[in-house]
């Protein structure tokens, strides 16, 4: 009993000597673990703030310039920068396209060397392309044909030693030709010939013709000639044409003959009487071309025997008869000249 009391007194003295207050809660191992857990929970806010700072730094690092622009620049500044970018792209695309076009139209100039000339002489050779220019400094002689598939531009004169065959020619300016031979020519506008115009064959004029000077022609065939002023003939009038037909009349007498020399317009009837001629017609002249109406005829007797006769005529648009009212002398020769005008 005494020992138990002694132990209890020592326990009380130990409790009194402890630094902890009587109200101090003594925690066990379980309570210490719980306190550690509560302490961990209480310390979490400090760890969160540091992690937030790290996340902000990482987000700022990830966003970079775009994040800075989006946070510090307004929408108007962004639109202005977008317009600048679009304008720069348009200028760049235009420059590239113009550069390509310039490259397409660029014409290269190539000189033909002696080696190239030798190759051309021996065989068919293609030199350059359609964009290249063949520059030949020396004279060139082609023994064969030369074919130009596209247009031919000549800066100087063209001299052709032989014949020139052209399917069509268009001359916009003034042209000068020493000698031109044309198989067929059609002039739709006015034509002026300053020199002499020589036409080897016939000239057909559908409309009117006006000549300011004299006309020289070895033969002029006109279907219908109308002269509005005086007709001046410096030489004789030759009445040409076919010799008309002739039929003998009864006034020639037995064995008498007649002949005509001339044309429908003018001629001579020669009469050779035979035996016992009588009054009547010596001969009838049948015109080769019928007149439009009964012609006007002038008769002139040739010789004394014809002048002593009482001669007269019968006329129609197709014939002329020379007659006498009195018998002509037998076995005599005389004649009559006639002129027939329509």
Phi, psi and omega in degrees: 000317182295324180289321177298316178297323179295318179294321181292323179293320179295324179295318180293321179294324177295319179294323180290325180283353182291146179289338183282145177283158181301332182276355182290132182271127178269121185264142177270185179298322179294321180291326178295320178295322178294322179293324177297320179294318179294324177296322178296318179295320181292332180277350182300321180303321179296318179293327179295316182298319179292321178293325178295320178297317178298320180294323178295318180296318180294321179293323177294322178293322180290317181293320177065224183292322181297317179296321179295318181295316183294332182269333185252341181253150179269179185292330181290321177294322177297318178297319180297316178295323178296319178296320178298319180295317180296317179297319178297319177296319180296317179296320180295317180295318179297320179295318180296318180294317178295326178294321178293318178297320178296325178291327179291315184277358180290125182255125179271141178253122181238136177266143182270118181276173179294327177295317178295321178297319177296322178294322178293323181293324185272332185205176177276122185228138175261122181248121179073197178224191184293338181270353183266159178240127179270117184251112179253112183284326184267174176291151181232135179238124179250116180282336180255199181281153177238122181248125177248112185282335178249189182293154181244119178252124181242119181281333180253202181276159177245126178240121182247119181278336181245201181288147179241116181253122181229128175292335178195148180220135178235122181243117182269334182250199180279136180234146180231124181234131176286318180208128181230130177246120184237129176284325180209128182229136178232121181246113181277336180252200180284150179228133181236125178247111183281332180258201181281135178254117182249123180242116184285328180247196187290154177245120181250120180241115182282328180256200180282158179228134179237127181242123179279344181232188182290155178245124179248121181213129177295332178210131181234114180256118182231126178292319181216119182248123178241123182245118182273341178238189183297146177257118180252121179245117179278346178226192186285161173261120178257114180273099180268177180136181181282141177292127183289167178280165185218136177234127182291150177247176184284340183287353179287336182083183183289122178079006181283155181226166177210156179211155180234141179226121181140215183219190178295327185282315182210149179182185182227132174258117179261130184242130173239104183282154177253217180272141177052059175292156182233173175289153181140204183260135177286317181196161175241124180264120178263118183295143177287328176235127181290136177286160178293330176212181180296121186285161173268125189237133175249132182243135176232122178288142179244115180101157182293323182297321179287327181289337181275355183271154171270075186275160176202175181229157167239132186223147171222183179289347183239353184205165177219128178243130177255122189230173176222144178272346179233152183293138179279159177299146181283150176052050179230160181235135178200178182209173178223128172269142180226151174226124182243123178235139183284000000 
